[in-house]
Amino acid sequence: MKAITTLLFFCATFNLYAQTTRDSLLKDYGLLLGNYSVYKLGNTQLTPTPDGYEPFYISHYARHGSRFLISNKTYRTIIPFMEKADSANQLTPLGKIMLVRLRRAYAYSKGKSGELSPLGGIQHEHIARRMYENYPEIFQTGNTITAYASSVDRSTKSMNHFCDVIRHLNKNLDIKEYNGNEYSYFIRPNHDSIAYTPEQKAFKERIEDVEDSLRKSVNISSLLFKDPSYVTKNKQKHYSIAYYFFDAYKSSKSMPEADYGFNLFTEDQLFTYFKWTNINWMERSYLIPGEPPFYKRAYATLRNMISLADEAISQNKGGATLRFGHDTFLMPLAYVMGLDGCTNFPAEASKWEDFYKHFVSSEVVPMAGNIQMVFYKPKKGTDFLVKILLQEKETHIPVKTDMWPYYHWNDVREYYLNYMNKINPIEYVKKGKHSKTREDEINT
């Protein structure tokens, strides 16, 4: 039996080593937009529920849906520059077209910085409907659905869209919604301001040098200006002009009703931007070996998930706990959970540009990206099972199992607690009025 279990474990984890290719990414330009990628489900085939079990409880963490640009600074900077060039008769015919499109995009986005776009609400509505249809036992009358959102409006509205669909599907469900800073300790846990060591600071500078070399290599000025030197003569940088248009391009995908067309880039240029943002996601999530391990702030979220799952099991109380937060917390959570494709980050600078072969940010933190832990109750006995989903797709975690995609909850629980307890599990979680650590959630 041990040999069979071991074989099953290695078969289940085989796809951890699959590599993404440049050609596969270029088949869908949306994948090149990193955390601005629009949520896509595709064809997802879920494994049937094992005999003798039924879905019982869901623990969930999601990023808010598609949004407008965090700041309209892009439009406020590039539009006056293009207008000045137009007055100087320096815009190409394409440049004149782009100026009109920029004005239209700015008019549509004005006053909406950082807000949830219409598409963002629809994304969560669709996810909610699929969750309800896939696990009707969890959403039967008598169960409790509890939802929490960060105090940021786009997260709260994502929660509202999600829960409204569940209410529509079962008007008799008890659904509670909460938002605010008091829930930050597990929705958007912070970390103490810890100074970088000299070695860490030097390491960070090396990362930024690689990022800069990629970002600054993109130049589209010849498409927009009759004399490209007009850009530098007027105290702008070619790579800045390019990035303003890339900003507008990636934002437009979150509001298709106002997609005015900003893709001025070649495949090579789009891929260069992707490699840059992919490295940036490793760096900003503090996942590259050599950086301070600030990703440990996600321990608080994972502990909350474990605690509430234990509570549901001990009280025999089915239902769901839904959390709506941000990409900068979804990514570290995926890392500490050891989800497939979210763990192996290289320390060697020579490998960073090619790390897309192993890690694709758009597959982990797209708009409305989410992690679901689905728990299964045995009809006899006490051996609860759990299945992990990333973007609603069954995924692997570094725990042995004899029945993938299902794992024995006691094994998963033990693995995560041991993993987090190797080093002070709350060392990098900020302690404050609205960011309590809840060390007492799990007394181990």
Secondary structure, 3 states (H helix, E strand, C coil): CHHHHHHHHHHHCHHHHCCCCHHHHHCCHHHHHHHHCCCCCCCCCCCCCCCCEEEEEEEEEEECCCECCCCCHHHHHHHHHHHHHHHCCCECHHHHHHHHHHHHHHHHHCCCCCCECHHHHHHHHHHHHHHHHHCHHHHCCCCEEEEEECCCHHHHHHHHHHHHHHHHHCCCCEEEEEECHHHHHHHCCCCCCCCCCHHHHHHHHHHHHHHHHHHCCCCCHHHHECCCHHHHHCCCCHHHHHHHHHHHHHHHCCCHHHCCCCCCCCHHHHHHHHHHHHHHHHHHCCCCCCCCCHHHHHHHHHHHHHHHHHHHHHCCCCEEEEEEECHHHHHHHHHHCCCCCCCCCCCCHHHCCCHHHCCCHHHHCCCCCEEEEEEEEECCCCCCEEEEEECCEECCCCCCCCECCEEEHHHHHHHHHHHHCCCCCCCCCCCCCCCCCCHHHCCC
